[in-house]
Amino acid sequence: MTATHRPLTLWVQDARPVGPGPVRAAHGPVNDGDERADARHLARFSTGWERCALPLADGGHGLGLTEPATGEAVLELDDFGRPLPADPATAGAVAAIERRWPADRLERYEEAVLHDADPGLRYSLLDRLAAEGGPGPECFHVLPWERVDLIADQVTAALATGGPPTPPAVRLRHYFAPAGSRFTAALEQLASALRSGDPRLRRVATTALCARLAGAATGRMPETTRERLRLLLDAVGHEDAFLSATAALAADRLAGAFPAPYAPPEPGGREVVRWTLPYGRAASVRNRFAPLASAGSTSAEDEVRRAAFTLTLNVSSTGRLYVMVTAPLDPATTDLLARGYDEVLLLPVRVTGAVEGHELYVLLRPLEDRLAGDLRMTATTERDITADQAGPPLGLADLPSLDPEAVRRTLACQVRASDRRRWRGLLERLPEGHPVRRAAEGNGTT
């Protein structure tokens, strides 16, 4: 069976000879005049083309395709409309992969060649493989992870010294999207925040970094990269006491813990952050209403600790369910609350066995020596009742991205009128018509 060789990139341009030799130069309109089209799906490339490296007029080679029957040739273009660099060995490796497309694994020599290839070429190849097949996790190790290693080392050192990351500034761009996680965007954002000294952006970036790494397909990262990221997460956890449980969870996942709940994305899929992360054993009360009543007890209680947060689950014999969250309020956490969270601390929680639903937020209020918040719900009797942290703590900057339905459920579970007023004050900061604010208005809170 003859292999079909199609473009890897979105754009191609005709490659015209320059002089009497084999040297070529890009010429004419991109994608035959339709720049919005995906070159891979142009009818022109349905059959008869062969993979090659075309010598360029300004030196080097570009990834290309030729049609022997007609003598036509095209150059593949990068995101800036320039020929995508590829020497003959790289083009040969790509051709070998295309002959068994969509390949589910790479041969050793292909991996070796691709590790030295242009980052844009590595991205395009894995992006197509992920969209059209089911490549094994090791295939993604040829992405330019050396860039992630460098920026992770820079940020870890900056957190240790309190200064900005050392040069050079590293651009990760979109090259890691095929691996299924957007954590690299958060990593770049964190480096930028450390350079600018912006505590709010720093907190937002570290929150996103921890959450995305905790839900990433870690097998798609090389071991050296996972180890560097674990060191970074350890530094983040020491810097932010509120975030340390999520940072520790993400580090454990990078070390190989909790593999089962994290299926890799479907072919062509992108990351879906799973907020129901396995922080550990949840606070749990098992259907004890009848035993409590017969024994004369009024409630059953359990608690779990998640670094700075203590979650307490209390269920009464009458079916009233309380989830209470506390955290220490000392000089360090007071400063962290003010600078990174803008005096607003929300903890996502997941509750099973409550009539009101599963995903909610606990808004913590400052008391004399601690932060505290709670929810009041109605328990069901047909299953176990549990409560646990369900994601990283959030601050004022995260308000627009809250789940509107979770906000609506949360507002129905407030214990005190003062808590409802605090929620109302927060939600009034959002523009009129914002989905989160509309959820509150539907609840009668604003």
Protein Blocks (a to p, Z undefined) as FASTA:
>chain_A
ZZddddfbfbdcddddehjblbdcdedjehhhpakbcfklgmklmgopacdddddfkgpj
ddddddfknopacddddfkopacdddfklmmmmmmmmmmcccfbdcfklmmmmmmmcfkl
mmmmmmmmmmmmccdfklmmmpckklmmmmmmmmmmmmmnopacddddddekjmlmmnop
aklmmmmmmmmmmmnopaklmmmmmmmmmmmmmmpcfklpcfklmmmmmmmmmmmmmmmm
mlmmmmmmmmmmmnopakllmccddehiacdddfbbcfbjcdddehkllmmmmnopabdc
ddddehjbccdddddfkopacddddddddfklmmmmmmmnnopacdddddehiakbmbdc
ddddddfkbccddddddddfkbccddddfbdcddfklmmmpcfklmmmmmmmcfbfklmm
mmmmmmmmpcehiaklmmmmmnopZZ
